[in-house]
């Protein structure tokens, strides 16, 4: 299995920021990821009803804010009124859902030089034009760090490749033989992000894939597995812990 980059270390990628210690997909979570020196950061993007890119995992705001409803039915102004921090801990009260542009600006301000994985959340809702909007936001931000674009939705991956072949594209999946067969037929999608539980049972099926980065790797034994297998990376809710396991192991 090849590594992504010049070093042999498995990259520690902060899943939705430092999700285990901060409210997911918020600027405080991303700042914590930077502060602990995670190799990479992963986030999710959805579209508001007025076509703005917001960073949130769920299609509904219910789980991670103080309100209820669908992201697709709300304007950016309405989204910005929500409290996206108190559900996690009162010390994060009034933390806002960020736009993709705000996260890119935060990383640039901090001189982030790692990998940013942007997951397009189109597996349940087909957000018309989201691929173009994400590519435009990256271009306008003029970022100097590495970008990986990923999705569960194969049509989204195909559209991204058709629009711009310069970015690494990754297929996210729970993992099965049909996923591997699809990757074998679409070699321009050269990265695979499977469920760690599936990968541990079927690691031999991924030996020919260029970049394998499983999710979500929170148990120390699973972190050690990824490191020993020399995987390109691992998504974890606890980047500080994963870095300690890797660097002190």
C-alpha positions as CSV (number, residue, x, y, z in Angstrom):
1,X,0.0,0.0,0.0
2,X,1.5,3.3,-1.0
3,X,1.9,6.3,1.1
4,X,0.5,9.7,0.3
5,X,3.5,12.0,0.5
6,X,7.2,11.6,0.9
7,X,7.3,10.3,4.4
8,X,6.4,6.8,5.7
9,X,4.2,8.0,8.6
10,X,0.5,7.3,8.7
11,X,-1.1,10.7,8.7
12,X,-3.4,11.6,11.6
13,X,-6.5,13.4,10.2
14,X,-8.8,15.2,12.6
15,X,-12.3,13.9,11.9
16,X,-14.7,16.9,11.8
17,X,-12.0,18.6,13.7
18,X,-11.1,17.3,17.1
19,X,-14.6,15.9,17.4
20,X,-13.9,13.9,20.6
21,X,-12.9,17.0,22.5
22,X,-14.7,19.9,20.8
23,X,-18.1,20.5,19.0
24,X,-17.7,18.9,15.6
25,X,-17.2,20.9,12.4
26,X,-16.8,24.2,14.2
27,X,-13.9,26.7,14.2
28,X,-12.9,25.7,17.8
29,X,-12.6,22.1,16.7
30,X,-10.5,23.0,13.7
31,X,-8.3,25.3,15.8
32,X,-7.7,22.5,18.2
33,X,-6.7,20.3,15.3
34,X,-4.2,22.9,14.2
35,X,-2.9,23.4,17.8
36,X,-2.2,19.7,18.4
37,X,-0.5,19.6,15.0
38,X,-2.7,17.1,13.3
39,X,-1.4,16.2,9.8
40,X,-4.8,16.7,8.3
41,X,-8.3,17.9,8.9
42,X,-11.6,16.5,7.6
43,X,-14.9,18.4,7.3
44,X,-18.3,18.0,5.7
45,X,-20.1,20.4,3.4
46,X,-23.8,20.9,2.6
47,X,-25.8,23.6,0.9
48,X,-28.2,26.1,2.3
49,X,-31.4,27.0,0.5
50,X,-29.7,30.2,-0.8
51,X,-26.7,28.2,-2.2
52,X,-24.1,28.7,0.5
53,X,-21.6,26.1,1.6
54,X,-21.9,25.3,5.3
55,X,-19.8,22.9,7.3
56,X,-22.0,20.4,9.0
57,X,-22.2,16.6,8.9
58,X,-25.9,15.9,9.2
59,X,-28.6,16.9,6.7
60,X,-30.6,18.1,9.6
61,X,-29.5,20.6,12.3
62,X,-31.2,18.7,15.1
63,X,-28.3,16.8,16.6
64,X,-25.7,19.5,16.7
65,X,-27.6,22.8,17.3
66,X,-30.4,24.2,19.4
67,X,-33.0,24.0,16.7
68,X,-34.6,21.5,14.3
69,X,-34.9,21.4,10.5
70,X,-33.1,20.6,7.3
71,X,-30.0,22.5,6.2
72,X,-31.4,22.7,2.7
73,X,-34.5,24.6,3.9
74,X,-32.6,27.3,5.7
75,X,-30.7,30.4,4.5
76,X,-27.2,31.1,5.6
77,X,-28.5,34.0,7.8
78,X,-30.8,31.5,9.6
79,X,-28.0,29.0,10.0
80,X,-25.8,31.7,11.5
81,X,-28.4,32.3,14.3
82,X,-28.0,28.8,15.6
83,X,-25.9,27.7,18.6
84,X,-23.7,24.8,17.5
85,X,-21.7,24.4,20.6
86,X,-23.9,24.1,23.8
87,X,-25.0,20.6,22.9
88,X,-21.4,19.5,23.4
89,X,-20.4,21.6,26.4
90,X,-21.7,24.9,27.8
91,X,-18.2,26.5,27.4
92,X,-18.8,26.4,23.6
93,X,-22.2,28.2,23.9
94,X,-23.0,30.3,20.8
95,X,-20.4,28.7,18.6
96,X,-21.6,29.1,15.0
97,X,-21.8,26.7,12.1
98,X,-19.0,28.0,9.8
99,X,-19.0,28.4,6.0
100,X,-16.4,26.5,4.0
101,X,-14.9,29.9,3.2
102,X,-14.5,30.7,6.9
103,X,-12.7,27.4,7.5
104,X,-10.3,27.9,4.6
105,X,-9.6,31.4,5.9
106,X,-8.8,30.0,9.4
107,X,-6.4,27.4,8.1
108,X,-4.7,30.0,5.9
109,X,-4.4,32.4,8.8
110,X,-2.8,29.7,10.9
111,X,-0.4,28.8,8.0
112,X,-1.7,25.3,8.0
113,X,0.4,23.1,5.7
114,X,-1.2,19.7,6.0
115,X,-4.1,18.0,4.2
116,X,-7.7,19.2,4.2
117,X,-10.3,16.6,3.3
118,X,-13.5,18.1,2.2
119,X,-16.4,15.6,2.1
120,X,-19.3,16.5,-0.1
121,X,-22.4,15.3,1.7
122,X,-24.4,14.2,-1.3
123,X,-25.1,10.6,-0.4
124,X,-28.7,11.5,0.8
125,X,-29.4,14.8,-0.8
126,X,-28.3,15.8,-4.3
127,X,-27.2,19.4,-3.9
128,X,-27.3,20.8,-7.4
129,X,-24.0,22.5,-8.3
130,X,-22.3,21.7,-5.0
131,X,-19.2,20.4,-6.8
132,X,-18.7,23.6,-8.8
133,X,-19.2,25.7,-5.6
134,X,-16.6,23.7,-3.6
135,X,-14.0,24.0,-6.4
136,X,-14.7,27.7,-6.8
137,X,-14.3,28.3,-3.0
138,X,-11.0,26.5,-3.0
139,X,-9.7,28.5,-6.0
140,X,-10.8,31.8,-4.6
141,X,-9.2,31.1,-1.2
142,X,-5.9,30.4,-3.1
143,X,-4.9,27.8,-0.5
144,X,-1.3,26.5,-0.1
145,X,-2.2,23.2,1.7
146,X,-3.2,19.9,0.1
147,X,-6.8,19.3,-0.8
148,X,-8.6,15.9,-1.0
149,X,-12.2,15.8,-2.1
150,X,-14.3,12.9,-1.1
151,X,-17.9,11.5,-1.1
152,X,-19.9,8.4,-0.7
153,X,-21.7,9.4,-3.9
154,X,-20.0,8.0,-7.0
155,X,-21.7,10.5,-9.3
156,X,-20.3,13.3,-7.2
157,X,-16.8,11.8,-7.6
158,X,-17.3,11.6,-11.4
159,X,-18.5,15.2,-11.6
160,X,-15.5,16.4,-9.6
161,X,-13.1,14.6,-11.9
162,X,-14.8,16.0,-15.0
163,X,-14.6,19.5,-13.6
164,X,-11.0,19.5,-12.3
165,X,-8.5,16.6,-12.6
166,X,-5.9,18.3,-10.4
167,X,-7.3,17.3,-7.0
168,X,-7.1,13.9,-5.3
169,X,-10.5,12.3,-5.2
170,X,-11.4,9.7,-2.6
171,X,-14.3,7.2,-2.4
172,X,-15.8,6.8,1.0
173,X,-17.6,3.5,1.8
174,X,-18.5,1.1,4.5
175,X,-16.6,-1.4,2.5
176,X,-17.5,-4.5,0.4
177,X,-16.3,-6.3,-2.7
178,X,-18.4,-4.1,-5.0
179,X,-16.7,-1.0,-3.7
180,X,-13.3,-2.5,-4.6
181,X,-14.6,-3.6,-8.0
182,X,-15.8,0.0,-8.7
183,X,-12.4,1.5,-7.7
184,X,-10.7,-1.0,-10.0
185,X,-12.8,0.3,-12.9
186,X,-12.3,3.9,-12.0
187,X,-8.6,4.3,-11.5
188,X,-8.8,8.1,-11.7
189,X,-10.4,7.8,-8.2
190,X,-7.1,6.7,-6.5
191,X,-8.0,6.9,-2.8
192,X,-10.3,4.8,-0.6
193,X,-11.7,5.8,2.7
194,X,-13.4,2.7,4.2
195,X,-14.9,1.8,7.6
196,X,-12.0,0.6,9.9
197,X,-14.1,-2.4,10.9
198,X,-14.3,-3.7,7.4
199,X,-10.7,-2.8,6.6
200,X,-9.4,-4.9,9.4
201,X,-11.1,-8.0,8.0
202,X,-10.2,-7.3,4.4
203,X,-6.9,-5.4,4.4
204,X,-5.6,-7.8,1.7
205,X,-8.2,-6.5,-0.8
206,X,-6.8,-3.0,-0.7
207,X,-3.1,-3.6,-1.2
208,X,-3.2,-2.2,-4.8
209,X,-4.9,1.0,-3.8
210,X,-2.7,4.1,-3.7
211,X,-4.2,5.9,-0.6
212,X,-6.2,4.1,2.0
213,X,-7.4,6.1,5.0
214,X,-10.0,4.4,7.2
215,X,-12.6,6.0,9.5
216,X,-13.3,6.4,12.4
217,X,-10.1,5.3,14.2
218,X,-10.6,6.0,17.9
219,X,-9.4,2.8,19.7
220,X,-5.7,2.6,20.4
221,X,-5.5,-0.9,18.9
222,X,-7.0,0.4,15.6
223,X,-4.5,3.2,15.5
224,X,-1.6,0.8,15.9
225,X,-3.1,-1.4,13.2
226,X,-3.2,1.6,10.7
227,X,0.4,2.5,11.6
228,X,1.7,-1.1,11.3
229,X,0.0,-1.5,8.0
230,X,1.6,1.8,6.8
231,X,-1.7,3.2,5.7
232,X,-1.7,6.6,4.1
233,X,-3.8,8.1,6.9
234,X,-6.5,7.5,9.5
235,X,-9.5,9.7,10.5
236,X,-9.9,10.1,14.2
237,X,-12.0,12.0,16.7
238,X,-8.9,12.2,18.9
239,X,-6.0,13.6,16.9
240,X,-3.9,14.4,19.9
241,X,-4.2,10.8,21.2
242,X,-3.5,9.4,17.8
243,X,-0.3,11.5,17.4
244,X,0.9,10.3,20.7
245,X,0.3,6.7,19.8
246,X,2.1,7.1,16.4
247,X,5.0,9.2,17.6
248,X,5.7,7.5,20.9
249,X,4.9,3.9,19.8
